[in-house]
Amino acid sequence: MRDTIDTTPLLECRHVSKQFSGTIAVKEATASFERDAIHGLLGANGAGKTTLLHLLSGQIFQTQGDILYEGYPVHENPQAVANICFVKSEERSWMDYKVKHLMNFCSLLYPHWDEEFANELLRTFRLPLGRRYKNLSRGMQSLVGIVRGLASRCQVTLFDEPTLGLDADMRETFYDLLIRDFSENPRTIILSTHLIDESAKLFQYITLIEQGTITTHLETEQFMEQAHYLQGNSSLLERLSEDPHVLHQESLAGTTRLVWWGDLDNREQLIHQGIDIQPVPLQKLFVYLTRKRLKSSQSEDVI
Ligand SMILES: Nc1ncnc2c1ncn2[C@@H]1O[C@H](COP(=O)(O)OP(=O)(O)OP(=O)(O)O)[C@@H](O)[C@H]1O
């Protein structure tokens, strides 16, 4: 029997790799996804986000490593099938089906399917029930996926680029719905997106995947606290430019701005020297981190 407080991670991957013929899409990925939290899965194009989500949902086999749901392998695990909902950015197998049939299918697939909520969402998004999935616009296809993801009420919901094709107004509607629904029905949500700044408010945790490897898995606050813009006199700041904590540097007319990644032990001293210290927005931080790591891996390749 388990303790009252269940410490078994709901979903985790341990040293998971996935190779497709010549390509290693995911490499030694290890992370434990905290319960009842929204996780942002961030990575550049081709970093391995979609492959990782397929692996976590048990829809493809890993080449090596373990993927565990409630401590048991996700594959051939009826509990995992019933409790993990993976919303792909496009559902190729859905093409010939009408929206109403897809909703029926979901109601049979997910034991906690909330019919009333699904109908409310279908009305909110004005989705035509009689139209085939393949004849929906790109944004409407995303909305069908969103209805599935939210109304399934699965313990784990994986969204791969859920807002593809949605206009700004509809994206905001989705973010608001997700926050509202999550606060009423907490569960584990992992959401991959390239629209980092506008979705940053959703994330309690950030998982960064780079060239197939999970390089960071941290609470968003902790993640953001590590990044700082340092701006001030070039003669002071350029002395730091070779420091490995510096992700990016730009100078103009005697003023330099650095992006610093890590603890700032000398914060007081820098302020005293007239250096302005500011937070870095998440999207910018993502760009600086991935560029820096890409540069380091390219220089390792040259060596
Ligand atoms: N079925 C497959 N066969 C061969 N290679 C694949 C397959 N699926 C993915 N890959 C490769 O694996 C790598 C990771 O792809 P993946 O789609 O997981 O990345 P991603 O982070 O989701 O990218 P994007 O943000 O561009 O959608 C890429 O190099 C891709 O070409």
The ligand as an SDF file (V2000), in Angstrom:
LIG
                    3D

 31 33  0  0  0  0  0  0  0  0999 V2000
    9.4130    9.4740  -38.3200 N   0  0  0  0  0  0  0  0  0  0  0  0
   10.6160   10.0610  -38.4250 C   0  0  0  0  0  0  0  0  0  0  0  0
   11.5650    9.5540  -39.2500 N   0  0  0  0  0  0  0  0  0  0  0  0
   12.7870   10.1240  -39.3460 C   0  0  0  0  0  0  0  0  0  0  0  0
   13.1670   11.2250  -38.6580 N   0  0  0  0  0  0  0  0  0  0  0  0
   12.2640   11.7780  -37.8380 C   0  0  0  0  0  0  0  0  0  0  0  0
   10.9410   11.2350  -37.6770 C   0  0  0  0  0  0  0  0  0  0  0  0
   10.2680   12.0000  -36.7750 N   0  0  0  0  0  0  0  0  0  0  0  0
   11.1240   12.9760  -36.4050 C   0  0  0  0  0  0  0  0  0  0  0  0
   12.3210   12.8440  -37.0430 N   0  0  0  0  0  0  0  0  0  0  0  0
   13.4950   13.7110  -36.8700 C   0  0  0  0  0  0  0  0  0  0  0  0
   13.7470   13.8140  -35.4840 O   0  0  0  0  0  0  0  0  0  0  0  0
   14.1580   15.1450  -35.1490 C   0  0  0  0  0  0  0  0  0  0  0  0
   13.2130   15.7060  -34.0960 C   0  0  0  0  0  0  0  0  0  0  0  0
   11.9400   15.9200  -34.7080 O   0  0  0  0  0  0  0  0  0  0  0  0
   10.6830   16.4440  -33.8970 P   0  0  0  0  0  0  0  0  0  0  0  0
    9.5350   16.4930  -34.8420 O   0  0  0  0  0  0  0  0  0  0  0  0
   10.5180   15.6330  -32.6780 O   0  0  0  0  0  0  0  0  0  0  0  0
   11.1600   17.9120  -33.4970 O   0  0  0  0  0  0  0  0  0  0  0  0
   10.3180   19.1640  -32.9510 P   0  0  0  0  0  0  0  0  0  0  0  0
   11.0770   19.7360  -31.8130 O   0  0  0  0  0  0  0  0  0  0  0  0
    8.9110   18.7560  -32.6860 O   0  0  0  0  0  0  0  0  0  0  0  0
   10.3880   20.1490  -34.1860 O   0  0  0  0  0  0  0  0  0  0  0  0
    9.3960   21.3390  -34.6800 P   0  0  0  0  0  0  0  0  0  0  0  0
    9.3960   22.3830  -33.6250 O   0  0  0  0  0  0  0  0  0  0  0  0
   10.0560   21.8030  -35.9370 O   0  0  0  0  0  0  0  0  0  0  0  0
    8.0400   20.7180  -34.9060 O   0  0  0  0  0  0  0  0  0  0  0  0
   14.1790   15.9200  -36.4540 C   0  0  0  0  0  0  0  0  0  0  0  0
   15.4950   15.8930  -36.9420 O   0  0  0  0  0  0  0  0  0  0  0  0
   13.2590   15.1300  -37.3450 C   0  0  0  0  0  0  0  0  0  0  0  0
   13.6220   15.2800  -38.7030 O   0  0  0  0  0  0  0  0  0  0  0  0
  1  2  1  0
  2  3  1  0
  2  7  2  0
  3  4  2  0
  4  5  1  0
  5  6  2  0
  6  7  1  0
  6 10  1  0
  7  8  1  0
  8  9  2  0
  9 10  1  0
 10 11  1  0
 11 12  1  0
 11 30  1  0
 12 13  1  0
 13 14  1  0
 13 28  1  0
 14 15  1  0
 15 16  1  0
 16 17  2  0
 16 18  1  0
 16 19  1  0
 19 20  1  0
 20 21  2  0
 20 22  1  0
 20 23  1  0
 23 24  1  0
 24 25  2  0
 24 26  1  0
 24 27  1  0
 28 29  1  0
 28 30  1  0
 30 31  1  0
M  END
$$$$
